[in-house]
Amino acid sequence: MHHFAYKGGELHAEKVSLERIAEAVGTPFYCYSTATLERHVKVLTQAFKGLDPLICYAVKANSNQAVLTTLVRLGAGMDVVSEGEIRRALAAGCAPAKIVFAGVGKTRGEISFALRNGVNHFNVESEQELDFISEISTHLGARAKIALRINPDVDSKTHKKISTGKGEVKFGIPYKDAMRLYAKADRLNGIDVVGVHMHIGSQLTQLAPLEKAFTLMRQLVVRLRAEGHDITHVDLGGGLGVPYDGSTDVPPHPDDYADVVRKCFGGLDLKIMLEPGRLIVANAGILVTRVINVKKGDARTFVIVDAAMNDLIRPTLYEAFHDIWPVTEKLKNAGIFADVVGPVCETGDYLALGRKMPAVATDELLAIMSAGAYGAVQAGTYNTRQLVPEVMVRGDQFAVVRPRQTYAELIGLDRLAPWLAPTRPEPVKAAAPAPAIARKPEAATASAGVSPAAKRTPTRRS
Ligand SMILES: Cc1ncc(COP(=O)(O)O)c(C=O)c1O
């Protein structure tokens, strides 16, 4: 459930009209609802009542400082995958002891940064990474707590680009290698083995694959303890899906998810850690865009809007479906079939294809729903389009939590190579009075800005 609803015929984020925000910040813009973020944390916490899990929000889903700070104040920890995300988590006030560091390609610099900043533990993705962590923590005189990310080779039945638990993907350590690597980890300097980690994919709409993977993790924990490893926690990753389209593939409720966790890990006296991203932020955010024009082709109608694939890449990257609501409710009455597309020069630049939607006209506002996760964080500046602003609403207040990038900021990031440095313009000599006789063609060139003298003698530069 979210807090975007029509009031008096106008779509509101909580108590703030989106039209009002559009007037203040222009379009397109992302808009996040605080009440929805709070609700999602509450629902998840209640589902796990009695288990007291550490909820480490997956920063990659939406890393805006206002979102992170809101979640930190609700008690969340953070799941991070880069030094940048560690910095963001710390800047938002997250205690290092609540930060877990995952990611398939942690650099030595990042490992060192994480250790120096006292993150809770590393979710280790390969044998070589384990060696790096041992070397670096020994060098720093530190001890790194680790869990191995185990790839259980389970088909999570989600889109192939966000499926991470099958044998052929780059993520995690094969289940069959787990015992050997835990034994090795135990022998390595500077390492404390503390847990087991898994994450089999995102936007999961079925519990069966999760249950299968959890069962394997339970068996692993039992075997590891029997071998003398002090396993105190199991980190179950994130992945629970959200309803993007009210009608199909309704994901399981967090209560049912929590019941599976209880069933699989009951009686083991394990700390449960969770890394939800999408579940917390997806439906807490929308992307508001304005119709530029409606172009009727021979075969299709295109609603051309001012948001594009560079602002929200999910439709073209994952064939993702986002509901599209008109900001003015009355438009819902009439119906057209249209592709909702952006101005970017790619045929793949669309937000919806063949969508039955209200008839719309130039300048009307549309809300692309459920865009809070993997939206703004994946935005780019293709076609020299500015990163769009992000706005956060709380009750009847709103604040710009990331201003629109200016063209000066965008273009100003580029630097000229020294050999392209701007040259000083050649001094232009005062033109001599035109002689009364007809001029030859080359003399005409001189009058176009380069004096004959300058042509003969190269000007010296200091
Ligand atoms: C290791 C890990 N944990 C958590 C998440 C968050 O997943 P979701 O947003 O589906 O909950 C991801 C996302 O890919 C991930 O890779």
The ligand as a MOL file (V3000), in Angstrom:
LIG
                    3D

  0  0  0     0  0            999 V3000
M  V30 BEGIN CTAB
M  V30 COUNTS 16 16 0 0 0
M  V30 BEGIN ATOM
M  V30 1 C 23.0090 -8.8550 -2.1730 0
M  V30 2 C 21.7290 -8.1280 -2.3750 0
M  V30 3 N 20.9510 -7.8950 -1.3040 0
M  V30 4 C 19.7850 -7.2290 -1.4330 0
M  V30 5 C 19.3340 -6.7810 -2.6470 0
M  V30 6 C 18.0390 -6.0430 -2.7290 0
M  V30 7 O 17.1080 -6.7270 -3.4930 0
M  V30 8 P 15.6200 -6.2200 -3.5560 0
M  V30 9 O 15.6500 -4.7870 -3.9130 0
M  V30 10 O 14.9840 -7.0570 -4.5740 0
M  V30 11 O 15.0310 -6.4500 -2.2120 0
M  V30 12 C 20.0930 -7.0120 -3.7820 0
M  V30 13 C 19.6280 -6.5560 -5.0930 0
M  V30 14 O 19.9800 -6.9590 -6.1250 0
M  V30 15 C 21.3350 -7.7090 -3.6440 0
M  V30 16 O 22.1140 -7.9280 -4.6910 0
M  V30 END ATOM
M  V30 BEGIN BOND
M  V30 1 1 1 2
M  V30 2 1 2 3
M  V30 3 2 2 15
M  V30 4 2 3 4
M  V30 5 1 4 5
M  V30 6 1 5 6
M  V30 7 2 5 12
M  V30 8 1 6 7
M  V30 9 1 7 8
M  V30 10 2 8 9
M  V30 11 1 8 10
M  V30 12 1 8 11
M  V30 13 1 12 13
M  V30 14 1 12 15
M  V30 15 2 13 14
M  V30 16 1 15 16
M  V30 END BOND
M  V30 END CTAB
M  END
